[in-house]
Amino acid sequence: MTKVEATSDTAIRNSGSAALTNARGTAPVLLVCEHASRKIPLEFEGLGLASDAQISHVAWDPGALEMAAHMARILDAKLVTSTVSRLVYDCNRPPESPGAMPSKSEVFDIPGNQNLTEAQRADRVSRFYRPFQSLLSKTIAAAETKPVLVTLHSFTPVYQGARREVEIGILHDTDTRLADQMLALAATHTPLNVQRNSPYGPQDGVTHTLKEHGIENGLMNVMIEVRNDLIATVAAQHAMGQMLADLITEAMQKTGVAA
């Protein structure tokens, strides 16, 4: 694939809680970034969090959005993102999951998510989760050919006080096709520590989007986790995006999908 400039319709918003970037992209790849934003609408009063917590990794995936947007430009792929903090609603979790509106995230208590009523939970599902799901479903349905679904995330280098040695995680659920090829090819693209289903895996409930929109629709799919200290600057985000785009392209070719 050749590098292209961003199209004029860079972001098309749907109900203020989801966005489609590069809507005219023609690649057989659909990128998704569920934790792209740390925005907490004013009405939630910061969910009762201190300002440092509101901008920390518990509120979003630092570096993931710019990395994903750069990949969309390189691949000429569409990109669907959530535009609110995952603490308001984690769009990679179903409504019944405790993690959808977590009362605690790592070491942070989330006061604004504690003791939510059923009506309050239903309101967030309606306002934030459903529009994201709808936009993603419509984008898949509108594709001329079945796209390959790639979700993009970042993770903190230190979790619960423990240092993580993994630098890039290639995650999958029951469909391992693309993940297998990416893992087999990874060493030819990067010297970084690349691992399967790490630092999270299906047992942690992180493959909701893959299952709901990938497996259910018969789409080849994969989830990529990048340690956020490796994408702390725009230059690093672009370099990582380029490497991952190249890796995805070659892995797709190995599976018989023209990238």
VMD Tcl script that draws the C-alpha trace (Angstrom):
set ca {
  {0.00 0.00 0.00}
  {1.15 3.50 -0.71}
  {1.10 6.36 1.71}
  {-1.77 8.77 1.12}
  {-2.78 12.10 2.54}
  {-5.75 12.32 4.89}
  {-8.99 12.93 3.03}
  {-10.97 16.12 3.48}
  {-13.59 14.30 5.57}
  {-11.04 13.55 8.28}
  {-13.58 13.02 11.06}
  {-17.31 12.47 10.79}
  {-18.96 12.38 14.20}
  {-21.93 10.24 15.13}
  {-23.95 11.48 18.13}
  {-20.84 13.10 19.59}
  {-19.53 9.84 21.03}
  {-17.94 8.11 18.04}
  {-16.01 9.24 14.99}
  {-15.07 7.90 11.58}
  {-11.72 9.04 10.19}
  {-10.70 8.69 6.52}
  {-14.26 7.74 5.60}
  {-13.29 7.38 1.94}
  {-10.51 4.91 2.66}
  {-10.45 2.01 0.22}
  {-8.16 -0.48 1.96}
  {-9.57 -3.88 3.00}
  {-8.61 -3.00 6.58}
  {-10.82 -1.36 9.20}
  {-8.99 0.15 12.16}
  {-10.67 0.66 15.53}
  {-9.49 2.59 18.60}
  {-11.95 2.18 21.47}
  {-9.85 4.11 24.00}
  {-8.80 7.02 21.81}
  {-10.07 9.84 24.04}
  {-9.72 10.98 27.65}
  {-12.65 13.38 27.36}
  {-15.04 13.30 30.31}
  {-18.16 15.36 29.54}
  {-18.56 18.29 31.94}
  {-21.76 16.94 33.41}
  {-19.80 14.07 34.98}
  {-17.59 16.51 36.90}
  {-14.43 14.56 36.16}
  {-16.01 11.46 37.71}
  {-14.66 12.77 41.00}
  {-11.06 12.14 39.94}
  {-8.02 14.31 40.55}
  {-6.69 16.02 37.42}
  {-3.67 13.69 37.15}
  {-5.92 10.62 37.10}
  {-8.12 12.19 34.42}
  {-5.17 12.34 32.02}
  {-3.52 9.06 33.06}
  {-3.62 5.69 31.30}
  {-6.70 4.66 33.28}
  {-8.74 7.26 31.37}
  {-7.56 6.39 27.85}
  {-4.78 4.75 25.81}
  {-2.04 7.40 25.50}
  {-0.51 7.57 22.03}
  {-2.97 5.16 20.47}
  {-5.08 7.69 18.55}
  {-2.23 9.40 16.70}
  {-0.64 6.01 15.96}
  {-3.96 4.72 14.63}
  {-4.60 7.87 12.58}
  {-1.15 7.58 11.00}
  {-1.84 3.95 10.15}
  {-5.12 4.99 8.54}
  {-3.21 7.41 6.33}
  {-0.53 4.88 5.42}
  {-2.96 2.07 4.66}
  {-5.76 4.31 3.29}
  {-7.99 2.61 5.85}
  {-11.09 3.78 7.67}
  {-10.71 4.35 11.41}
  {-13.54 4.20 13.97}
  {-12.88 5.75 17.37}
  {-14.70 6.45 20.60}
  {-14.63 10.12 21.57}
  {-15.16 9.79 25.33}
  {-13.01 8.37 28.12}
  {-13.24 4.66 28.75}
  {-14.07 5.57 32.35}
  {-17.33 7.10 31.14}
  {-17.97 4.00 29.04}
  {-15.42 1.43 27.83}
  {-16.57 0.63 24.30}
  {-14.57 -2.61 24.36}
  {-16.90 -3.99 27.03}
  {-20.56 -5.09 26.80}
  {-23.10 -3.32 29.02}
  {-23.28 -6.21 31.48}
  {-19.53 -6.13 32.15}
  {-18.36 -4.47 35.41}
  {-15.52 -2.98 33.35}
  {-17.89 -1.06 31.10}
  {-18.24 1.66 33.76}
  {-15.56 0.64 36.27}
  {-15.80 1.69 39.89}
  {-12.04 1.13 40.18}
  {-9.26 1.05 37.59}
  {-5.88 -0.25 38.72}
  {-5.07 1.84 41.83}
  {-7.66 4.53 41.16}
  {-11.12 4.53 42.68}
  {-13.65 6.12 40.29}
  {-16.15 7.92 42.56}
  {-18.41 8.97 39.71}
  {-18.93 5.33 38.72}
  {-19.77 4.03 42.15}
  {-23.34 3.18 43.10}
  {-24.72 3.93 39.64}
  {-28.43 3.26 39.28}
  {-29.76 1.05 36.51}
  {-31.17 4.17 34.85}
  {-27.76 5.89 34.93}
  {-26.05 2.83 33.47}
  {-28.70 2.52 30.77}
  {-28.27 6.21 29.90}
  {-24.54 5.76 29.34}
  {-25.09 2.65 27.26}
  {-27.55 4.55 25.08}
  {-25.43 7.69 24.72}
  {-21.93 6.26 24.36}
  {-21.84 2.52 23.67}
  {-24.72 2.19 21.20}
  {-23.58 5.01 18.88}
  {-20.07 3.56 18.78}
  {-21.41 0.09 18.04}
  {-23.77 1.47 15.41}
  {-21.04 3.42 13.62}
  {-18.74 0.41 13.60}
  {-21.49 -1.90 12.34}
  {-22.51 0.53 9.60}
  {-18.91 0.99 8.49}
  {-18.47 -2.77 8.18}
  {-21.78 -3.18 6.35}
  {-20.92 -0.41 3.88}
  {-17.59 -1.98 2.87}
  {-17.44 -3.33 -0.68}
  {-15.54 -6.39 0.53}
  {-15.28 -7.86 4.00}
  {-12.59 -5.87 5.81}
  {-9.91 -7.17 8.13}
  {-10.65 -5.79 11.61}
  {-7.69 -4.40 13.56}
  {-8.18 -2.81 16.99}
  {-5.40 -0.64 18.42}
  {-4.51 0.00 22.07}
  {-1.68 1.05 24.36}
  {-0.82 -0.17 27.86}
  {1.13 1.13 30.82}
  {4.72 -0.10 31.38}
  {4.08 -0.58 35.11}
  {0.85 -2.15 36.34}
  {0.03 -2.70 40.01}
  {3.68 -1.94 40.74}
  {5.06 -4.62 38.41}
  {7.17 -3.83 35.35}
  {5.94 -5.32 32.09}
  {8.61 -6.71 29.78}
  {6.29 -7.22 26.81}
  {6.46 -4.28 24.40}
  {3.90 -5.24 21.77}
  {1.02 -7.64 22.31}
  {-0.71 -9.44 19.45}
  {-4.09 -10.49 20.83}
  {-6.78 -12.75 19.44}
  {-9.83 -14.73 20.46}
  {-10.87 -17.90 18.60}
  {-9.78 -16.57 15.19}
  {-5.97 -16.78 15.20}
  {-5.31 -16.42 11.46}
  {-3.92 -12.90 11.32}
  {-2.34 -13.03 14.77}
  {-0.45 -16.21 13.85}
  {1.02 -14.62 10.75}
  {1.91 -11.39 12.54}
  {3.68 -13.27 15.32}
  {5.59 -15.37 12.80}
  {6.72 -12.25 10.93}
  {7.27 -9.90 13.87}
  {11.01 -10.54 14.27}
  {11.62 -9.42 10.68}
  {9.92 -6.08 11.35}
  {11.01 -5.10 14.88}
  {13.54 -6.02 17.59}
  {10.91 -5.30 20.25}
  {9.53 -7.96 22.59}
  {6.35 -9.16 20.85}
  {4.12 -11.67 22.63}
  {0.83 -13.46 22.04}
  {-2.18 -12.48 24.19}
  {-0.08 -10.29 26.46}
  {-0.32 -8.24 28.64}
  {-3.99 -9.21 28.33}
  {-5.92 -12.00 26.68}
  {-9.45 -13.29 26.10}
  {-9.67 -14.33 29.75}
  {-9.51 -10.62 30.68}
  {-12.55 -9.72 28.59}
  {-10.58 -7.54 26.17}
  {-11.73 -9.21 22.94}
  {-15.30 -7.89 22.96}
  {-14.92 -5.87 19.75}
  {-13.13 -8.74 18.03}
  {-15.94 -11.14 18.92}
  {-18.87 -8.78 18.37}
  {-17.76 -7.29 15.06}
  {-15.02 -9.59 13.79}
  {-15.90 -13.18 14.58}
  {-19.68 -12.65 14.39}
  {-19.27 -11.19 10.89}
  {-16.72 -13.74 9.71}
  {-13.98 -11.08 9.52}
  {-10.33 -11.87 10.05}
  {-9.34 -9.87 13.11}
  {-6.60 -8.98 15.57}
  {-6.02 -6.66 18.55}
  {-2.70 -4.86 18.96}
  {-1.38 -3.53 22.28}
  {1.67 -1.22 22.34}
  {3.47 -0.24 25.55}
  {2.78 3.45 25.87}
  {6.34 4.53 26.70}
  {7.24 3.45 23.17}
  {4.74 5.90 21.63}
  {5.16 8.90 23.90}
  {5.93 11.36 21.08}
  {4.35 12.04 17.71}
  {7.53 10.85 15.97}
  {7.43 7.59 17.92}
  {3.71 7.15 17.23}
  {4.31 7.56 13.51}
  {7.28 5.20 13.50}
  {5.32 2.55 15.37}
  {2.34 3.08 13.09}
  {4.52 2.59 10.03}
  {6.03 -0.62 11.40}
  {2.64 -2.05 12.36}
  {1.11 -1.10 9.02}
  {3.93 -2.91 7.22}
  {3.54 -5.94 9.49}
  {-0.22 -6.08 8.97}
  {0.18 -5.72 5.20}
  {2.65 -8.61 4.97}
  {0.61 -10.80 7.33}
  {-2.53 -10.20 5.26}
  {-0.67 -11.20 2.13}
  {0.46 -14.40 3.84}
  {-3.16 -15.25 4.61}
  {-4.15 -14.69 1.00}
  {-5.81 -11.31 1.49}
  {-4.57 -8.60 -0.86}
  {-3.53 -5.64 1.24}
}
mol new
graphics top color blue
foreach p $ca { graphics top sphere $p radius 0.5 }
foreach p [lrange $ca 0 end-1] q [lrange $ca 1 end] { graphics top cylinder $p $q radius 0.2 }
display resetview
